[in-house]
Amino acid sequence: MSYNDKFAFWKANVYDEEIRNELNKLEGDEVAKENCFFKDLSFGTAGIRGKLGAGPNCVNIYTVARAVKAYAVFLNRKKAQSVAISFDSRHNSQRFAQIASCILANSGIKVFLAHTMQPTPFLSFAIRTLRADGGIMFTASHNPKEYNGFKFYNNTGCQINDSAVAEISAEMSKIEYFSVPMGDLNGCLEEEKIEYMTDKIKRDYLDAVWEISPLPAKDVKVMYSPLNGTGWHMVPRILERAGVKEVKTVTAQSFPNEKFTTCPSPDPQKPQTFELAIEEAKREKSDIVILTDPDCDRMGLAVLHKGEYVVLDGNTVAALMTEFVLYSMKQTKRMPQNPVVVKSVVTTPMIDKIAEVFDAETIETMIGFKNIGAKVTELEFDRQRDFVMGMEESCGYLVGDRVREKDAVVASLVAVQMCAALKRKNLTLVDKFKNLKMKYGNFKNRQISYEFAGADGEKRKQELLDYVRTAIKDDINGIPVTSKTDLRVSKYKDFGRSDMLIVDMIHGNRLVIRPSGTEPLIKLYLFANESDKQGDIVLDAMARWADRIFN
């Protein structure tokens, strides 16, 4: 069926006023129409994500209903009894959660629904606490405001694995759009097919976070922004529990706002996202600035250093947290006998060096926190080894094993504890990272993204991902290549097949190339294992090569 045929089919069947208006806007705009109808939404790195709008390639009540019905079929096949569902502050997230709850409830599955928006890590905790058989989180995480999406979970509180994704995707392909009844929320509540989660679960979650790292942080002045998302109540409460006397929040970003007016791309990985928070931090003379994304699973940091606020990237924070957590556990005699740190393949190798000093094992996983979460579950049943913490370079961190997702609530707690410990010595996190480089090695990194939007962009993206595999031969801009691993066809560690290319060069330098699983991007991860000056030269050389290929 052509995209125009699909458009006509939707036009004839859509009954939702919001989507009908979107369809009317597409009339006469062939490029926009094709982009919305040229394919169906599919699973990426973290669930299904896309732009809000009309058509099978957008997130709307019809694409949500189709996917949730497929999940219901999957759960029924597994004899599942219950699920937990939560949502963030994005446009229609609550509506999608309510529709999903009704579809699952009318499929014979009990639903525990968050009464108000809650963070992603809270959902993971709730699944485990309620002993639910699965869960759904409605969020597009750190994506721009135009996006929404959803992630499916298993009974451990971890995102579903690739096998489950394949099974649900197969069921989705059998379900016609507009064939799934949306149900009635009030009716399902009256019949007790749907039940709202209690406040006790929130209290238990905060108790669990505190138990992971019960260290004081009394003398730190914090400027916090939830970026108009779900962290607005959880993060200040956990910081106050640590004894932080002064937690200020960024006024314009303190409460939920689906338009993200002051941060259209609410991504704590991006330095520009810190601008408003740093302005307010300057007035308050805050020691540290903490940002969490809309579903409060990612955390970004900036720190006051010599009168200026320095934004720290995800790899820097990961290294700082790793040493702090391992050191603190050792000092307080809470270190397990065989500690394990888990990180993604594109997270700084400094983590390995730090873990080695503390006699901790490092396990590397594929990109996507679901892979780290799966390792946490695997280690839970391994009586010889104990999970301590996990991290991704994209500002995702987890300490302790009470959830199976990256958790910006516990990460924010650890951040202020690090800052407090250093402040007592008249040092900052910038000073500490300089110390880490001297101690463990000068690992430098950079990330570059290239956008390929729409149907034409999708085609061009695939062409370039094919081409780059043949374009790389003996060197990258003069840097000799020592090995090239194409995960489409070759095995790397215990990873499954993936559209990823790993290029290793002399001196431990590395380049990783992959398509984003959440946005229409090709992402490159550059690593240099050199001195400061030489490291920048190597990274610049890789970046120039990338621009020639992908620009």
Secondary structure, DSSP 8 states (H G I E B T S, - for coil): --HHHHHHHHHHH---HHHHHHHHHHTT-HHHHHHHHSS---EETTEEEEEBSSSTTSBSHHHHHHHHHHHHHHHHHTT--EEEEEE-SSTTHHHHHHHHHHHHHTTT-EEEE-SS---HHHHHHHHHHHT-S-EEEE--TTS-TTEEEEEEE-TTSSB--HHHHHHHHHHHTTS-TT-S----HHHHHHTTSEEE--HHHHHHHHHHHHHH-----TT-EEEEE-TTSTHHHHHHHHHHHTT-SEEEE-GGGSS--TT-TT-SS--TTSGGGGHHHHHHHHHHT-SEEEEE-TTS-BEEEEEEETTEEEEE-HHHHHHHHHHHHHHHHHHTT---SSEEEEEETTS-THHHHHHHHTT-EEEEE-SSHHHHHHHHHHHHT-TT-EEEEEEETTTEEEESSS-SS--HHHHHHHHHHHHHHHHTTT--HHHHHHHHHHHH--EEEEEEEEE--HHHHHHHHHHHHHHHHHH--SEETTEEEEEEEETTTS--TT----S-EEEEEGGG-EEEEEE-SSSSEEEEEEEEES-HHHHHHHHHHHHHHHHHHH-
